[in-house]
Structure formats: C-alpha cells, structure tokens
Amino acid sequence: MKEAKGKVIKYGDNVDTDVIIPARYLNTTDHAELASHCMEDIDPEFKNKVHTGDIMVANKNFGCGSSREHAPIAIKASGISCVIAETFARIFYRNSINIGLPIIECAEAAKEIRDGDEVEINFDTGLIKDVTTGKSYQGEAFPAFMQKIIDAEGLINYINQK
C-alpha cells in the first residue's frame, strides 16, 4: 500500500502555474532551484514552512495556466508528497503523473481540510483521513497504470524499467 502523511499547506481557487513557479525561474531545470522558488509569489514563506511529506490542499482548478512541467516538479522537489484539490487543470494533472507527483481530486476534502491539519492518504484506495479532525473523505484512487508511473517516480523511469 502506498500512502502519504503530512501537515497541510492550503491554498484557494485557481492557483496557476505562474504562482506555483514564476516564469522568471523557467531558465533552470535544477529541481532544488525550482523548489526554492515554489509558491513564492502567492506565499513567500512557503519554502520556510514546507517539510518533506507535507500535503498541499487547494480548491478548484489547481495548476491552471501554462503547461509547464516546472510547476509539478517544483512542488515535488519542495517536499510535498501529494496535492489534494477539488479539481485540477488537465495538463497539470497529466504533468504531475508524468513526473511522479501524486495528486487526488476530492471536492469535500478540499473544502473542509484546514491549513495545518495532519492528513493521511491511501493511494491504493483514494481514502483521505484528516487525523486532526478524525473525518475521512473518499478521493479518486489512481488507476493501476498511473500508480505504476508514480511508483517509478515518473513516466520516463517507468518506461526505462520496461
């Protein structure tokens, strides 16, 4: 069983790729450098408060905007273990899977989970548990083929293993 457990860092609607990783940093592919600027335009303290394993929660249309792969790379490299949102922009959703960043859609969890809550996610079942409140939510579980890509840390690694 694959799972994540961490503290929540929460955002609202329409968090676009320009605030996830501002365009001025797109001249690098260094993951650590991207992580150091992740979310800085919407949350200047993000890099100081994020810890490995933390979980990002947002509302509707997370990852909208341009199709840059830099956005999910910056989130993953910052230490975020999973993103939960009410909905994701489709290209961000696929880019996340392609680079091995787990993301789960669950409207109820996205609305109710608060910043700072401790959350556990079971990727096999899609079950999200807010440990702080004791409430559970049923998110969309990953199809088996997507789980294999995520387990391999991304599509390229998955293909190379074949």
N, C-alpha and C positions, 0 to 999 in steps of 0.2 A: 504494500500500500504506500502510495506517495502522498505526502502531506506537507503542509506549511503551518508554522505557528509563529505569531509575532504581534507586535504592537501596531496599531493602526495610525496611519497618517492620512487624513481625509481632505478631499477637495470637492468642489461642486460640479456644475454642469459645464459642458463644452471646453474642457481642458484640452487645448490644441497642442500640436507638436511644436509650435513656436514657443510655448511656455515650458514644455517638457524639456526641450533643448533648444535654446535660442539659435537662430541662423548664424550668428556671429561665431559660433563654435563648430560649424559644419566642415571646417577645413581640416579637422583631425578625425582619425579613426581610432585613436587611442581610447580604449574603454575607460580607463581610470580618469583621463582628462574629461571625457564626456560626463562621467559620474560627478565630477567635481563642480559641474555647472548645471546639473539636473535640477529643474524646477526653480532656478534662482530668480526668474522674473516674476513668478507668482508667489514664491515662498523662499525669501533669501536665507532663512535659517534651515532649510531642508537638509543641506549637506552636514550640518552640525547635529541635527536631531535623528537622522536615519541611522539605523543599526542593521547589521546583517540579519535577515529573516523577517524584517518588518513587512507589513502588508499595506498597500496603498488602496484606498477606497475612494470612489468618486461616483457622481451621479450619471446623468445622461451624456452620451456622445463623447466619451473619453477617447482622446487620440485623434480628434478631427483635425483637419488642416492638410498640410502636405504629406506626402507618402514616405517621408524619410525614415529609414531603418534606424537612424541615430537615436530616435526617441525611445523605442523599447530597449535598445542597447544601453542607453544612459540610465534608465530605470533599473534594469537588471544589474548593471555594474555598480550602482549605488548601494546594492544590498537588498533591495526589495525582492521578496520571494514570490509574490503574487499580487495581481491587481484585480480587485473586485469592482465592478461598475454595473449600473443599471443597463447601459448599452455602450458598445464600443464602435468607433468608426471601423468599417470593414477592412480597410487597408491596414490600419493599426493592428487589428485583431490578427490578421494573417502574418504581418511582420513580426508580431510578438511570438507566435507559434514558431515561425521560421528561425528565430534566434534563441528559442528555448525559454521564453518568459511565460510562465503560467498566468492566464487571465480567465476570470469567471464572470459570466453575466448572472446577476441576481438582483432584481429591482428592489425587493423587500429588504435585503441585507444592505444594499447601497443606501437606502433611505434611513434605516434605523441604526446601523452601527455608527458609533461616535468616535471622534478623534481620541486617541489614547487607549481605546478598548483593546483588550487582548483577544485575538481571534485565532481559531484553528480551522484549517481547510483540508478536507479529504479529497484529493484529486480524482480518485477512482469513482467516488460516488457523487461528488459535487456538493457534499454536505459542508456547510459553513456553520461553525459554532462560535458565538460571541461568549467567550469564557467569562468576561466581566459581568454580563447580564444573565447568562445562562440560557439565552434564546438561541435556537437553531434555525437555519434557513436552508432551503434546497436550491442550490445553484445548478447551472447546466454542467454536467460532467463532461469531460473531454472524451470524444470518440477514441477508440483504441489506437488508431493510426496517429492521431495528434499526440496522444500520451507517449507513444514511442519516440516521436520527434522531440518532445520536451525532455524525456528521459535521457536522450542522446545529447542534450544541450544545444539542440538546433538542427535544422534541416541538412546543412552541409555535413555535420558529423554523422547524422543518421544515414545519409547516402554513402558516406565513406565507410561506414560499418557494414554495409551490404555487400 
